[in-house]
Structures are given as C-alpha cells and as structure tokens.
C-alpha cells in the first residue's frame, strides 16, 4: 500500500470522508467486472466460452462482458472455492473460436499475425499494470495463464453495481445521492487516481460503467485496457469515450496527463448529478453550452456550491484551466465545510 507524509491534508480529508460518508443504498446487486457492450454478431461460431467450461482450474459460470478485444467471465476457482473474474484476450476482428477445441484462431494467419501480436502485447500490458497496483479502490490481479491459444488473467471479483446504475437508482427514487456519499466517493477515487498518477499511469477510460460500488459504499475502478504506464508513450494512442473523454484524447498528438483522467472523472460526476453526458469536448472548446453546476439552483439545494464548483473546474474543456493534479482538487475540497 502506498504511503504519504503523516499529517498531510490528503490523509486528513480521507479520514473525514471515512467518518462522514453515508452508506450507499444498493437496492439490487448486479455483479459485474465489465459492462457488456452491444455488438453485431459477425460469425456463426460463438465468441464466448460455454458456461461450465473448465479453464486452468476455474469453472466458467457465465459471460459478464464482451467487447472488441476481449471477453470477461464470472468463474469459480475450485481449489480455493472463491468467485473470480477472468478476462480473455479475444480481438474479434481478427479471430474466431473453434467450436470443437475452443481454441482462438486467426481468420487470416498470414496477414493478421502482426495485428494479433499487437493485441496480445496490449493485453499483457494491461495485466502487468494491474499486477503492480495495490489500492483498495482498484481490483487486484491474482494470476495470468495461457490456454486455447490465447491469454487470460484472473482478477478480484467485486460484488457491486456500476456507478451509472447506482445513479439511475437515485433518479428513479426522485432524490439525488446524499452529499456525504458523493463526497466520500470523490475523495476515495481521487486518492486512487493520485496513486495511479504517482506511478505515471493514466487510466484513460474513466466513466460511470468503469466504477463499481460495493454494498458498503466502496468505489472500485475497473477496466484498465486503455491504461498506459508512461505519459511519454501516449502521443500516438487515441482512445475516446464520447461524453467523458477530454479533447486531448481524440488527437494523436494530444498532451495527456493527470488532468486527462480528472476531466473524465469530473464528467462522470456530472453524469451522476444530472443524468446527462457532457457534449463532445472538442465542440465545447469552440462553443461551450454547458451551464456551471454551481449555478444550478436545484442542485444547490442539495449540494454545497463550492463542492459543485470543483467539478466545474475539472470539466473545463481547456486543459490548462482544469486541475492539473489530484493535490489541487483535494486542496479545494479540504477548504469546504459540508
């Protein structure tokens, strides 16, 4: 676990959050490590392993996520009798699954080998990043193995629901998330971002569905598929999620840093508070139609305007006007009396 100088304002504000954050009422328990993405089936053969498949000492219980580069399963570890999540490398534009052997095979081995190697290296990069991390708000990696001509890693199972689903529950109830709960989520996740950024790691895909909230209110960041270990390696890598990514992520030469994740986190909080996604950040650079949260009379009835103003700063479309690092945001939060 990481450490900081004793008596720092970061420790003080985290301690205050532990005391003040209210229990987050979760009315349903949708266990997920990665939200399914809607996709158009391209092949007759199924992409996912069948339920009940034995895989390196694990039994697949169900498929819980399926994206363009991988499949995520809920599984049971036989030896330790614990539930885990397994992520499988499966770049579906390049591969298919042999229905008899369950092997992952290339459609065009001669011309796709380089792309497949890139996908494999990207998958290995993700698991290596996760394996170095030790923070309560980041899911832990247990193991890595190869089988069926592809790669897998096993990660901690988080029994919770996505922050997006939790926000929807509050919306259905007709009441916003309690201020103490929002504040508790903010400082815990900011501490996790500070932990990542201190290791020169950017997540680059923060959004409501990539944050799970347990029944005790602990937020956990998932899906590090877009993460990178060094800011210097990011210039030619474009990763963008509409409504949550800042403009620098949509440019091959975009200048990314901690302010990039903090924009996405601010956009996530904006969604939690309003139920709406921000407009495209590049459009906002030209003409910004987003009204400040701190000027929203309805929100100010439930939240301290100074707290809302910190989110407004985080989602500024101009990078230099945002918080440049977690310490700046936490310093403003420390000055707020809730």
N, C-alpha and C positions, 0 to 999 in steps of 0.2 A: 504494500500500500504506500502511496506517496505521502510525503510529509511537508510541512511548511513551518516557518518560524513560529514559535509559541507566541500567543497573544496577538497574532495578525488579525486584521479586520475580517479576513476570509473565514477564519475559524470562529470568530465572534458571531458573524451573521449566519453561519451554518448552525451554530448552537442555538441561536434564536429561532431558526426555522424548525429545528427538531422539537422545540418546545411549543411553537405556535401552530404548526401546520396541522390542519384538521384531517381526520380520516376521510378518505375519498370514497363515497358510497358507490360501489360497483354492483349493479343490480343483476348482472349476468357475467359469466366467466367464459369468455371466448379465448381459449388458449391458442396463441399464435406466436411464431417467431418471425414470420414474414407474411405480409398480406398478399393473397392471391391477386394476380393481375389478369384482366380479361384478355384473352388471346384467341386468334382464329386458328383452329387446327389445320395443319398443313399436310399431315401424313396420316395414313390409316393406322399405323402402329402407335400404340400409346407411348407417351414420353415418360410417364411416371412408373416407378416400380409398383407391382401389385401389393395391396395390403397383405400382410403376413409374410412377406419376403424376409428370409434370414440374410443378414448383411453384416459380416465381420463381428459376430457376437451380439448383434442387435436384431430385433424383430420390428419391421416396419408396421406401424399401427394405422397410419393414414397419411395422405398428402395434405400439407397445410399451406403450400405456396408454390407457384410455378411462374418463373419469369423467363426472359430471353436467354439467360446464361446459366440457369440452374433450377433445380427442384429442391424443395425443402420438405422434410418428412418429420412426423412425430413418431418416435420409436421407443422401444423398451429395451434397456440393457439387461440381459439375462443374468450376468454374473453378480451385479450389484443391485439388481431389482429396482432400477430407477428410470424415470421417464427422461428422455433427452430429445434434442432436436438434431437432425442430420441434414447437412446441406450437400447436394450432389452437383458436381460440375457437369453441365449439360447445355452447351451452346446450340440451341435448337436450329439455327440457320445452317449449321454445318453437319449436324449429327442426326442419327435415328437410333432407336433401340431395337436390337434383335429380339423378336418375341420369344424365341426358344432359349437363348443363352442369357438374355437380359443385358448383354454387352452393349456399350455405347460405341457405335461405329460411324465413321465418316462417310458421307454421301459420295464425296469425290476425293479419295485419299491422295491422289497426285497433286491436285491443285489447292486442296484445303489444309494441307499439313501445317503450313506456316501460321494460318489463322487459328488452327486448333492449338498450336503450341502457345500462341499469344493468350488464348483463353485459359489455358492451363496455368500459365505463369501468373495471370491476373488472379486466378483462384488461389494459387499458392501465396500470392502477396497478401490477399485478404486474410487467410488463416494465420500467416506469420505475424501480421499486425495484431490480430486479436490475441494471439498466444503471448504477446509481450505485455498485455494490459491486465491490471488488477485494480478495479474500481467497483464499488457496489452498484453503480448505475450503468455498468457495461457487462453484458453476458460473457461468461467465461468459456473458453475453449477447453475441451477435455482431451481430444485426440484427433489424429489425422490418419487416413489409410487410403489405399488404392484397391479397387475391385471393379469387375465388369468393364475393364479398360478405361476407367475414368477415376476421378479423385473425389474423396469425401472428407468432411470434417464434422466432428461431434461437438455440439455446443450446449451450454446450460439451458434447460427448459424453464421459461419464465411463465408462471401461471398468472396471467393478467389479460387486460384488453388494451387495444391501442388508444392513444390519447385522442385520436379522432372519434373513436366510438364512445369514449367517456364524455367528450364534448357534446356528442349527439344525445346522450342520455340526459345531460343537464338541459339541453334545448327542449327535449320532449317534456321535461318536468316544468318548463317555463321559468327556470331560475338559473342564474349564472353560477359558475363554480365559485365557492366561497373564496374570499380574498386571501385568507390564511393558507388555503390549499394551493391556490395559484402561486403565492409567494414561495411556499415550500417546494413546489415543483421547479420553480425558476432557479432558486439558489442551488438545489441539488444538481440540476442539469448543468448550470453554469460551472459548478465545481468539476463536473465530468468533462466539460469542454476545456476548462483550464488544464486538467490532467492530460488530455489529448494534445492540446496545443503546446504544452511544455515539452512534449516529445516530438514536436514538428509533425504531428498527424492532423490532417483535416478529414472530417467525415464526408463532407460534400453532398450528402443526401438527407439532411435533416428535414423531416416532415411529420405530420401527426401519426401516420401509419408506421413510422420507424421509431416510435417511442411507445413502449409498453408500460402500463401502470399496474402494479400488483394490488392485491386486495388490502394491503397495509399502506398503500399510497406511494410506494417507492417507484420512481420512474426509471426505466432501463432502456438504454439506446441499443438498437439492433441494426442489422444490415450494413456491414462495412464494405460492401462490394465496390463502392466508388471511392473508398478512402485511399489516401496516399501518405507515405511516410516522410516525404521531404517536400517542402514548398517548392523547391527548385525543379522538381520533376513534373510540375503541374501545367506548365505553359502550353503544351500541345494536347492536353487531355480535356475534351469537352464533355461535361456531364451537366444536364439541366433537367429540373423538375418544374414545369410551369406553375406559377403561383407561389413558389417557395425559394427558388434559386435566384441569387443576385445576378446582375448583368455580366459580371466578370467570368461567370461560369459558362456563358454561352459564346465566349470568344476564345479562340486558340491561344491568343497572346494575353488573356486576361490576367491581371495581377491579383492572385488569390492569397489569402492569409487568414488569420483568426476572424477578421471582420466578415469573411465569407460565410463561415458557419454561423456566426452571430446574426447575420441577416436572415438566414434560413430559420434559425430558432425564433427570432422576432416574428417572422412570417407565420410560423407555427402557432405562436401565442396569439397573433392577430386572428387566425382562424378559430382558435378556441374561444376567443372573446366575441367574435362577430358571426361565426358560422360561414364566413366567406373567404375565398382566397384573394390574395393581392393580385392586381393586374401584373402583366409581364413587366419585369424590372426595366428592361431596355425602353419600353414605351414610357415608363414613369420618368426616365431620365429626360425625355423630350417634353412631356406634359403630364404632370402628376395630378391625378384626380382623387387620390386617397386623402380623406379627411383625418386629421390627427385624432387618435384615440382619446387623448387628454382633453379634447374639446367636445367629446360625445357626452351629452347631458345624461343619457340613460345609463351609460357605463359608469359615469362619475357618481351615480347614486349608490353603486356597489363597490367601486374601487377608488383608491386614493389617486387623484390626478397625477401626482408625482410618480407613482408606480407606472401608470399608463404612459407617461412621457418618456420613461426609459425605453419602452417598447417602440415608441415612435422614433426615437433616435436610432435604435438598432435596425429599423427597416427603411432608413433613409436610402433612396436609390443611388446617391452619390457616396462612393466608398469612404472618402476622406472625412465625411460628416458623421459616419457611424462610429460606434465604439470600435476602437482598434484592437482591443483585447478584453478578456474577461475581467481583469482587475478594474478597468474603467467602469464597466457596468456594475460590478459589485460595490464599488465605492459609492456610486449614486444610490444603490439600494440600501447601503448601510446608513445613509443620511435620512432615510424615510421613516417616519413614525406611523405605523399602521394602527 
